[in-house]
């Protein structure tokens, strides 16, 4: 049996600096975080913005043929140039976080596609309509246009130490977009390429972002086995032990549930220790303390701006057969004991999900709370620890949707790969 995951260098396609002078005007966030107004804004930034490829604004099915038409037109007109040599690409993302500068190093390579669950682990549930959309795009463009973002565990920091040799070299790509500074270098040195390939043997990787893109590539490989290169897909890999591998929390907002805070607290009082705070800062401080202890804390904000911390000590009995790792996941505890038993919201039921919306933890919660108009409760969670995410994935389970928010995302258009011409 082949040792997996196996990675390969490839000849990347990139924007031609002589035609596109300002790369920050053509790079796009991943397709799944773009709404209609973002799409329009990206369209207006430049006639060559990558949004036209990954999320074309024509209606279905024309949007897929239009993406493909533009992609091949831009290749012919040298808007995109393909690198002459196969490479593994080093990616650096630098950004400010928690009053400090962080530089997250990763690498971009092609990955041999295999069934999920052996060496390549999903960690969240997926929605099938997104897979059909990405499949049509892949079929029409014959390219990997968006990044799949995966994480692996390497305490030796092999890629980070290779990156040290490059930091004074002129990068192929150098730009700032949305506050993140991107740099890309190509590794063509055979020894360095082999070092990275060997490091990945026997590693398990989890999909951080891009479950749909991976499943799409898997389906494409199965449907077109005769197509050269259909069995590989472009992936960005980042070491879980890299300081820049931030997993941010995704908080829950509950609306239109006819239940008072008093009723809710009575229902969950058997399971949680409840403390009330008069200022929000104390709530945050108290929530943070759980990161050092075995206690799992949730913040709860009510419509009338009362602040509570609900603490869970992990001693309560679960009546389902979840793995120990999953039973200690903040979001599972929140969904099972607070939303399900307390608010009578079953997060496995599509209708019940209409009561739940999400806020991402990369802005200050204070700003977020001031912006949310109508709500019954806001539940704040601490971010999951990446080792914990690996443990759950390795136990063969997935986390609820919107359990993790990996920051920063990896933007599209920095580099892309054709299928079958590596």
HELIX and SHEET records of a PDB file:
HELIX    1   1 UNK A   23  UNK A   25  5                                   3    
HELIX    2   2 UNK A   31  UNK A   33  5                                   3    
HELIX    3   3 UNK A   36  UNK A   45  1                                  10    
HELIX    4   4 UNK A   51  UNK A   54  1                                   4    
HELIX    5   5 UNK A   62  UNK A   76  1                                  15    
HELIX    6   6 UNK A  128  UNK A  141  1                                  14    
HELIX    7   7 UNK A  158  UNK A  164  1                                   7    
HELIX    8   8 UNK A  190  UNK A  200  1                                  11    
HELIX    9   9 UNK A  211  UNK A  223  1                                  13    
HELIX   10  10 UNK A  261  UNK A  268  1                                   8    
HELIX   11  11 UNK A  280  UNK A  288  1                                   9    
HELIX   12  12 UNK A  289  UNK A  291  5                                   3    
HELIX   13  13 UNK A  324  UNK A  327  1                                   4    
HELIX   14  14 UNK A  330  UNK A  333  1                                   4    
HELIX   15  15 UNK A  334  UNK A  340  3                                   7    
HELIX   16  16 UNK A  352  UNK A  355  5                                   4    
HELIX   17  17 UNK A  365  UNK A  371  1                                   7    
HELIX   18  18 UNK A  386  UNK A  394  1                                   9    
SHEET    1   A 5 UNK A   7  UNK A   8  0                                        
SHEET    2   A 5 UNK A 100  UNK A 112 -1                                        
SHEET    3   A 5 UNK A  88  UNK A  97 -1                                        
SHEET    4   A 5 UNK A 180  UNK A 187 -1                                        
SHEET    5   A 5 UNK A 173  UNK A 177 -1                                        
SHEET    1   B 6 UNK A   7  UNK A   8  0                                        
SHEET    2   B 6 UNK A 100  UNK A 112 -1                                        
SHEET    3   B 6 UNK A 232  UNK A 239 -1                                        
SHEET    4   B 6 UNK A 148  UNK A 152  1                                        
SHEET    5   B 6 UNK A 205  UNK A 209 -1                                        
SHEET    6   B 6 UNK A 120  UNK A 121  1                                        
SHEET    1   C 2 UNK A  13  UNK A  15  0                                        
SHEET    2   C 2 UNK A  80  UNK A  82 -1                                        
SHEET    1   D 2 UNK A 143  UNK A 144  0                                        
SHEET    2   D 2 UNK A 417  UNK A 418 -1                                        
SHEET    1   E 2 UNK A 246  UNK A 248  0                                        
SHEET    2   E 2 UNK A 405  UNK A 407 -1                                        
SHEET    1   F 6 UNK A 273  UNK A 277  0                                        
SHEET    2   F 6 UNK A 307  UNK A 312 -1                                        
SHEET    3   F 6 UNK A 296  UNK A 302 -1                                        
SHEET    4   F 6 UNK A 377  UNK A 380 -1                                        
SHEET    5   F 6 UNK A 250  UNK A 254 -1                                        
SHEET    6   F 6 UNK A 356  UNK A 360 -1                                        
END                                                                             
